[in-house]
Amino acid sequence: MSNRLSKIFGGKKAPVSVFITSATGLVGASVVQLIYKDPKYNVTALVRSEEKAAKLEKLGVNTVVGSLDNAELMTALASQSDVVIQIADIFNLPGTEALLKGAKHRFEKTGKKPIYIHTCGTGIWADLGSNGAAPSDKITKDTDADLVENYNGLPHKGPAEAIVAAGKEGYARTFTVYPPTVWGIPKGPIFDAHLAHTSSIQLPLSIKTSLGRGQGGVVGEGKNVWNHAHVDDVANFYKVLLAKAVSDESTPSGPKNGHYIIEAGEYNYLELAKTYTKLLHAAGKSESAEPNQFTAPEFEAIGFLFILGTNARTQGVRARQLGWSPKYTTKDFYAGVKAEVDGAVSGTFAGVPY
């Protein structure tokens, strides 16, 4: 391990060393593509397989092979990085703790707080029992004082609370990013080489479950509301945040001010379900052009199906204050459903299995 680390971090390097924990995830690869050629940064990305690492190296991406489950490696990499961007398994508490341990070691060694950017998700504020009911008027803003107190019980919570604790302890400048429903066809060299995942969670879960039952489905009455953001807009926020955090130590961070919600508008789940059901019907994959309700046995068989019926209304005030502005709209979101349905029907999306 020491030889590998020496190769990555030794010798001449850019002013800011950045370790990012995913080069092949949808968002992770999108972020890597935006920053790895920037001369201000020396970017190293975590990859699970030697084969993909070799291909990424040919594209010019510095890689290290491993996973969040290798605590020793995570601690070592974080301890040698000015910036850690945790964008891989956001439910992985031991991996998060190992990275934070490394960040703390770096602070103790250098006396300078490293930058730690964690990825969570707006689902951390979803009302888990709504079952497709209409939302309340409450909208969670990233400037709210009670954000952490209002975390629900989803697996995001443990790692997110660990970041808050690190910020309170004061050995790192902590930032937590909360993407909503992420959508869109990713582009760029890593995706062109078919090295990364190209789809997110909620749209594939909705559409593939509907495809499997031969009928477009919806949770309850489908009156629930979520936010969305195109993958390009999400990745661009990380680029903006990284630049701000590196250049200006007064950039809001820490347990109270270091929260950034990424959203480009709201969508209604029934409207979404009607959109993909109509498209599935046109492709001969849904019995009716109108969605019907998922059944109790389907909820039992598919553990996270209930998430599709929750409400998670949020607003990215602080994110926009940094100068970030999303390009893609809610109209674009609904229009983008066709590509997702085509991917589900064909089995491939942007060149890789959907």
C-alpha positions in Angstrom: 0.0 0.0 0.0 2.8 2.4 0.9 4.4 2.1 -2.6 1.0 2.8 -4.2 0.4 5.8 -2.0 3.9 7.1 -2.7 3.2 6.9 -6.4 0.0 8.9 -6.1 1.0 11.6 -3.6 4.8 11.8 -4.0 6.8 14.1 -6.2 5.5 17.2 -7.9 1.8 17.8 -7.3 -0.8 20.4 -7.7 -1.4 22.8 -4.8 -4.6 21.0 -3.7 -4.8 17.2 -3.3 -8.3 15.9 -3.7 -9.4 12.3 -2.9 -12.8 11.4 -4.3 -14.3 8.1 -3.3 -16.0 7.2 -6.6 -14.9 7.4 -10.2 -17.5 5.0 -11.6 -20.8 6.1 -9.9 -23.2 8.3 -11.8 -22.4 11.4 -9.8 -18.9 10.5 -8.8 -17.8 10.0 -12.4 -19.5 13.2 -13.4 -17.6 15.2 -10.8 -14.3 13.6 -11.6 -14.7 14.6 -15.2 -15.1 18.2 -14.3 -12.1 18.5 -12.1 -9.4 15.9 -12.9 -7.7 18.0 -15.6 -7.9 21.3 -13.6 -4.3 22.2 -12.8 -5.4 23.6 -9.4 -6.1 20.1 -8.2 -4.3 16.8 -8.0 -7.3 14.4 -8.1 -7.1 10.7 -7.0 -10.3 8.6 -7.4 -11.2 5.4 -5.7 -12.1 2.4 -8.0 -13.1 -1.1 -7.1 -11.5 -3.0 -10.0 -8.0 -3.1 -11.4 -9.4 -3.4 -14.9 -11.4 -0.1 -14.6 -8.5 1.6 -12.9 -6.2 0.8 -15.8 -8.7 2.2 -18.3 -9.3 5.3 -16.2 -5.5 5.8 -16.0 -5.4 5.8 -19.8 -7.9 8.7 -19.7 -5.6 10.6 -17.4 -7.4 9.9 -14.1 -5.2 9.0 -11.1 -6.8 6.0 -9.4 -6.4 3.8 -6.3 -8.0 0.4 -6.2 -10.1 -0.4 -3.1 -13.4 0.3 -1.4 -14.8 2.1 1.6 -14.7 -1.2 3.4 -10.9 -1.1 3.5 -10.6 1.1 6.6 -6.8 1.3 6.7 -6.6 2.4 3.1 -9.4 5.0 3.5 -7.7 6.5 6.6 -4.3 6.6 4.8 -5.7 8.3 1.7 -7.7 10.8 3.7 -4.7 11.6 5.9 -2.7 12.6 2.8 -5.4 14.7 1.1 -6.3 18.4 1.4 -9.8 17.6 0.3 -11.9 14.4 0.7 -15.1 14.1 -1.4 -17.2 11.2 -0.1 -19.6 10.4 -2.9 -19.7 6.6 -2.9 -21.8 4.5 -0.6 -23.6 7.2 1.5 -24.9 4.6 3.9 -21.5 3.3 4.8 -20.8 4.4 8.4 -17.5 2.5 9.0 -16.1 3.8 5.7 -17.1 7.4 6.7 -15.5 7.0 10.1 -12.3 5.7 8.5 -12.1 8.7 6.2 -12.8 11.1 9.1 -10.1 9.4 11.1 -7.7 10.2 8.3 -8.9 13.8 8.1 -8.2 14.1 11.8 -4.7 12.7 11.5 -4.0 15.2 8.8 -5.1 18.1 11.0 -3.0 16.8 13.9 0.0 16.6 11.6 -0.3 19.8 9.7 -2.4 22.1 12.0 -4.6 23.0 9.0 -8.2 21.7 8.8 -8.7 19.6 5.7 -11.9 20.1 3.6 -14.4 17.2 3.9 -17.3 17.1 1.5 -19.9 14.4 2.3 -22.8 13.3 0.2 -26.2 12.6 1.8 -29.6 13.1 0.0 -32.8 15.0 0.5 -34.5 11.7 1.4 -33.1 12.2 4.9 -36.0 14.5 5.4 -38.7 12.4 3.7 -41.9 11.7 5.6 -41.6 8.0 5.5 -45.3 7.1 6.2 -47.0 9.4 3.7 -47.8 6.5 1.2 -48.5 8.8 -1.7 -50.4 11.4 0.3 -50.2 15.1 -0.5 -47.4 17.0 1.2 -47.7 19.6 3.9 -46.7 23.2 3.3 -43.3 22.7 5.0 -40.3 23.1 2.7 -36.9 22.2 4.2 -34.3 24.8 3.3 -30.6 24.3 3.7 -30.4 27.5 5.8 -32.8 26.0 8.4 -31.4 25.8 11.9 -33.0 22.4 12.7 -31.8 20.4 9.7 -29.9 17.8 11.6 -32.5 17.5 14.3 -35.1 16.7 11.6 -33.1 13.8 10.0 -35.4 10.7 9.7 -34.3 7.1 10.3 -33.1 6.2 6.9 -29.5 4.7 6.6 -28.1 8.1 5.5 -28.4 9.3 9.1 -25.4 7.6 10.7 -22.8 8.9 8.3 -24.4 12.3 8.1 -24.4 12.6 11.9 -20.7 11.6 11.9 -19.9 14.5 9.7 -21.8 16.8 12.0 -19.8 15.5 15.0 -16.5 16.0 13.1 -17.5 19.6 12.4 -18.3 20.1 16.1 -14.9 18.6 17.1 -13.3 21.1 14.8 -10.6 19.1 12.9 -12.1 19.5 9.5 -14.1 22.0 7.5 -17.2 19.9 6.8 -19.7 20.3 4.0 -22.7 18.0 3.4 -24.4 18.0 0.0 -28.0 16.7 -0.4 -29.0 15.8 -4.0 -32.7 14.9 -4.6 -33.9 12.6 -7.5 -31.0 12.7 -9.9 -31.8 12.2 -13.6 -30.4 12.7 -17.1 -28.1 11.0 -19.6 -24.5 11.5 -18.4 -21.8 12.4 -21.0 -18.1 12.6 -21.0 -15.0 10.4 -21.4 -15.6 8.1 -18.5 -19.2 7.5 -19.7 -18.2 7.2 -23.3 -15.8 4.4 -22.3 -18.7 2.7 -20.5 -16.8 2.7 -17.2 -19.5 4.2 -15.0 -23.0 3.7 -13.9 -25.4 5.9 -15.9 -28.6 5.8 -13.9 -29.7 6.8 -10.4 -32.2 5.1 -8.1 -35.7 6.5 -8.1 -36.5 6.6 -11.7 -35.1 3.1 -12.5 -36.9 1.7 -9.4 -40.2 3.2 -10.6 -39.9 2.2 -14.2 -38.3 -1.2 -13.9 -40.8 -2.2 -11.2 -43.6 -1.1 -13.5 -42.0 -3.0 -16.4 -41.7 -6.1 -14.4 -45.4 -6.1 -13.5 -46.5 -5.3 -17.0 -48.3 -2.2 -15.8 -47.2 1.3 -14.8 -47.5 1.7 -11.0 -47.8 4.4 -8.4 -47.7 4.5 -4.6 -51.1 5.3 -3.2 -52.7 8.3 -4.9 -49.4 9.7 -6.0 -50.0 13.1 -4.6 -46.5 13.2 -3.0 -43.8 15.7 -4.1 -40.0 15.5 -4.5 -37.3 17.7 -6.0 -35.1 16.8 -8.9 -31.8 17.8 -10.4 -30.0 16.8 -13.6 -26.8 14.9 -13.1 -24.8 17.7 -14.9 -26.2 20.3 -12.5 -25.4 18.1 -9.5 -21.9 17.6 -10.6 -21.4 21.3 -11.3 -22.4 22.1 -7.8 -19.6 20.0 -6.4 -17.2 21.9 -8.7 -18.5 25.2 -7.5 -18.4 24.1 -3.8 -14.9 22.8 -4.2 -13.6 26.0 -5.8 -15.2 28.1 -3.1 -14.1 26.0 -0.2 -10.5 25.9 -1.4 -10.2 29.6 -2.2 -12.2 31.1 0.7 -12.1 29.8 4.2 -15.2 31.8 5.1 -17.3 29.6 2.8 -20.1 28.4 5.1 -19.2 25.1 6.7 -19.6 23.0 9.8 -22.4 21.4 11.8 -24.8 24.4 11.4 -23.8 26.2 8.2 -22.2 23.5 6.0 -25.4 22.0 4.5 -26.2 22.4 0.8 -29.4 21.2 -0.9 -29.2 20.7 -4.6 -32.6 21.0 -6.4 -33.9 22.5 -9.6 -37.6 22.4 -8.9 -40.4 20.0 -7.7 -42.2 17.2 -9.4 -45.4 15.4 -8.6 -45.2 11.6 -8.5 -48.6 10.9 -10.1 -47.6 13.2 -13.0 -44.3 11.2 -13.3 -46.1 7.9 -13.1 -48.6 9.0 -15.8 -45.6 10.0 -18.0 -43.7 6.7 -17.8 -46.9 4.6 -17.9 -48.0 6.2 -21.1 -44.6 5.6 -22.6 -44.5 1.9 -21.4 -48.0 1.4 -22.9 -46.9 2.8 -26.2 -44.0 0.3 -26.1 -46.4 -2.5 -25.4 -45.0 -3.0 -21.9 -48.0 -1.7 -19.8 -51.5 -3.1 -20.0 -53.0 0.3 -19.5 -51.8 3.8 -20.4 -52.8 4.9 -16.8 -50.9 3.9 -13.7 -52.5 1.8 -11.0 -51.4 1.4 -7.4 -48.6 -0.9 -6.3 -50.0 -3.7 -4.1 -49.1 -4.8 -0.6 -47.3 -7.9 -1.8 -45.2 -5.7 -4.1 -44.2 -3.5 -1.2 -43.2 -6.7 0.7 -41.2 -8.0 -2.2 -39.4 -4.7 -3.0 -38.1 -3.2 0.2 -37.6 0.4 -0.8 -40.6 0.7 -3.0 -42.3 2.8 -0.2 -39.8 5.6 -0.8 -41.6 6.4 -4.1 -44.6 7.5 -2.0 -42.8 9.8 0.4 -42.7 13.6 0.3 -39.3 15.4 0.4 -39.8 19.1 -0.4 -36.6 21.0 -0.1 -35.0 24.3 -1.3 -31.3 25.0 -2.0 -30.9 28.6 -0.7 -27.3 28.3 0.5 -26.4 26.4 -2.6 -27.5 29.2 -4.9 -25.8 31.8 -2.6 -22.5 30.2 -3.7 -23.3 31.1 -7.3 -24.6 27.7 -8.4 -27.6 27.8 -10.7 -29.3 24.7 -12.3 -29.6 24.6 -16.1 -32.3 22.0 -16.4 -36.0 22.6 -15.4 -38.9 20.6 -14.3 -40.2 20.6 -17.9 -36.9 19.0 -18.9 -37.2 16.5 -16.1 -40.5 15.2 -17.4 -39.2 15.2 -21.0 -36.2 13.1 -19.8 -38.4 10.3 -18.7 -38.6 8.9 -22.2 -34.9 8.2 -22.3 -35.3 6.3 -19.0 -38.2 4.3 -20.3 -36.3 3.5 -23.5 -33.4 2.3 -21.3 -35.6 0.1 -19.2 -37.2 -1.5 -22.3 -34.0 -2.0 -24.1 -32.0 -3.0 -21.0 -29.3 -0.4 -21.7 -29.0 3.3 -20.8 -26.1 5.4 -22.2 -24.3 2.2 -23.3 -24.5 0.2 -20.0 -27.1 -2.0 -18.4 -30.0 -0.1 -17.0 
